[in-house]
Amino acid sequence: MFYELATLSGPLLQLTQIDAAAQDWMAGAVAGTVLGRWRTDIGQLGSVLVLRQFERESDLGEERRRALLDGDPFGVRGLATSVTQESYQGFPFLPAATPRKAGGIYEFRTYRLTVGGLPATLAGWKAAIEPAREYTDHLVINMFALDGRPRILHIWGFESLEQRRELRERHYAAGTWPPKGGPENIAQASSVIALSNPGSPLS
């Protein structure tokens, strides 16, 4: 599967309007399914995040062109201060992301990779998923970028930050996490905590 993460940034008091406008605009999409809509809460503030899924890369590209050629992409002109769209492909050994209740608190972790670091990263993750199953059951999706700097984006869902902390500490102590060969190929890492917007399929 292929995915797009759109980041719609604007004033904090206008995020509800930005989210509503984006929903209306995406209703006219030529392809793609909305999987989740969030508002950032820790890290980069003032953004609505939208994750969409596409069966074919060509479908993603067609929808991207629709946004680029629209005078009001996502319907947020005059509301948002910036719109960023990123294209991804899901890790081949992971199931596609599906709508579900995953706790309501989501972490978006982006790892910019070293040159040529993706193959080793994929291999490490593939080997680590099952041994760390109690933790990786909270993984919504992991994807590698198809545009921009080489990077991966993994999205996790938790019931609380305490649950996240406890799971990570336990698996770090057991040596089942992080994936072997993963940290060695990270050039830069960032994390954002976001909350589900009302009606988000991933909630």
C-alpha positions in Angstrom: 0.0 0.0 0.0 1.0 3.6 -0.5 0.3 6.5 1.9 0.3 10.2 2.0 0.8 12.3 5.2 -0.5 15.8 4.8 0.4 18.4 7.4 -1.9 21.4 7.5 -0.4 24.1 9.8 -2.1 27.2 11.1 -3.2 29.2 14.1 -4.0 27.0 17.1 -7.5 28.4 17.4 -8.3 27.5 13.7 -7.3 23.8 13.8 -11.0 22.7 14.0 -11.9 24.7 11.0 -8.8 23.5 9.1 -9.8 19.9 9.9 -13.4 20.4 8.7 -12.3 22.1 5.5 -9.9 19.3 4.7 -12.6 16.7 5.2 -14.9 18.5 2.7 -12.1 18.8 0.1 -11.0 15.2 0.5 -14.6 14.1 -0.2 -13.9 15.0 -3.8 -10.7 12.9 -4.0 -10.1 10.9 -7.2 -8.7 8.1 -5.1 -7.5 7.2 -1.6 -9.0 6.5 1.8 -8.7 8.7 4.9 -7.2 6.6 7.7 -6.7 9.2 10.3 -6.9 12.8 11.3 -5.1 14.3 14.3 -4.0 17.6 15.9 -0.5 17.9 17.2 -0.2 18.2 21.0 3.5 17.7 21.9 6.4 18.7 19.6 5.3 20.6 16.5 2.2 22.4 17.5 -0.5 24.0 15.4 -0.9 21.3 12.8 -3.6 18.9 11.6 -2.2 15.6 10.3 -4.1 13.6 7.7 -3.1 10.1 6.7 -4.5 8.7 3.5 -4.0 5.2 1.9 -3.8 4.4 -1.8 -3.8 1.0 -3.5 -1.5 2.2 -6.3 1.3 4.7 -6.5 -0.3 6.2 -9.6 -3.4 6.9 -7.6 -1.4 8.7 -5.0 0.3 10.7 -7.8 -3.0 11.7 -9.4 -4.4 12.9 -6.1 -1.1 14.8 -5.5 -1.5 16.6 -8.8 -5.1 17.5 -7.9 -3.8 19.3 -4.8 -1.0 21.0 -6.7 -3.2 22.4 -9.4 -6.0 23.4 -7.0 -6.1 27.1 -6.1 -7.4 26.1 -2.7 -5.8 22.7 -1.8 -7.5 21.0 1.1 -9.9 23.9 1.2 -7.7 25.7 3.7 -6.6 28.8 1.9 -7.0 31.7 4.3 -7.0 29.3 7.2 -3.7 27.3 7.1 -0.3 29.0 6.8 1.3 26.0 5.1 0.4 22.6 3.5 2.9 19.8 3.2 2.3 16.5 1.5 4.7 13.5 1.8 4.5 10.2 -0.1 5.3 6.8 1.5 5.2 3.1 0.9 4.4 0.7 3.7 7.1 -1.8 4.9 6.5 -4.9 2.7 6.4 -7.3 5.6 3.8 -5.3 7.7 0.1 -5.4 7.2 -1.6 -2.4 5.7 -2.9 0.2 8.2 -6.6 -0.2 9.0 -9.1 1.9 10.9 -9.3 0.9 14.5 -9.3 2.2 18.0 -5.7 2.4 19.0 -5.9 4.5 22.1 -6.4 8.0 21.0 -2.8 9.1 21.7 -0.5 8.7 18.6 3.2 9.1 18.2 4.6 10.1 14.8 8.4 9.2 14.7 10.4 10.2 11.8 13.9 8.9 11.2 16.1 10.5 8.6 18.4 7.8 7.4 22.1 7.6 6.6 23.0 7.2 3.0 22.0 3.7 1.9 20.6 2.9 5.3 17.1 1.7 4.3 17.9 -2.0 3.5 19.5 -2.6 6.9 16.7 -0.7 8.6 14.1 -2.9 6.8 15.9 -6.1 7.8 16.3 -5.0 11.4 12.6 -4.2 11.7 11.5 -7.4 10.1 13.5 -9.4 12.6 12.3 -7.4 15.6 8.5 -7.3 15.1 7.6 -10.7 16.5 10.0 -10.8 19.6 8.7 -7.4 20.7 5.1 -8.2 19.8 3.6 -6.7 23.1 5.1 -3.4 22.0 4.7 -3.7 18.2 1.0 -4.5 18.5 0.8 -0.7 19.1 2.4 0.0 15.7 -0.2 1.4 13.3 2.2 1.5 10.3 5.8 2.0 9.3 6.6 3.4 5.9 9.6 4.6 3.9 9.5 7.9 2.0 9.2 8.0 -1.8 10.1 11.7 -1.9 12.5 14.0 -0.2 15.3 12.9 2.0 15.5 9.1 2.7 13.5 8.5 5.9 11.0 6.3 7.6 7.9 7.3 9.4 6.3 5.0 12.0 3.0 5.8 13.7 2.1 4.3 17.1 -1.1 4.3 19.1 -1.3 4.2 22.9 -3.9 4.7 25.6 -1.5 7.0 27.5 2.0 8.3 27.6 2.6 6.1 30.6 1.7 3.0 28.7 4.1 4.1 26.0 6.9 4.7 28.5 6.3 1.4 30.3 6.3 -0.7 27.1 9.5 0.9 25.7 11.4 0.6 29.0 10.5 -3.1 29.3 11.5 -4.0 25.8 14.7 -2.0 25.9 15.6 -3.8 29.1 14.8 -7.2 27.6 16.9 -6.4 24.5 14.0 -6.9 22.1 14.0 -3.2 21.1 15.2 -1.2 19.2 15.6 -3.3 16.1 19.2 -4.5 15.5 20.9 -2.3 13.0 18.2 0.3 13.2 19.8 3.1 15.4 23.1 2.8 13.4 21.3 4.0 10.3 19.5 7.0 11.9 21.0 10.3 10.9 18.4 12.4 12.7 15.2 11.5 14.7 12.1 13.5 15.6 8.9 12.7 17.4 5.5 14.4 17.6 2.6 13.4 19.8 -0.9 13.9 18.3 -4.5 13.4 19.5 -7.2 11.9 17.4 -9.7 14.4 15.9 -13.4 13.6 16.4 -14.6 11.0 13.8 -11.1 9.9 12.8 -11.1 6.3 11.5 -8.0 5.7 13.5 -9.1 6.8 17.0 
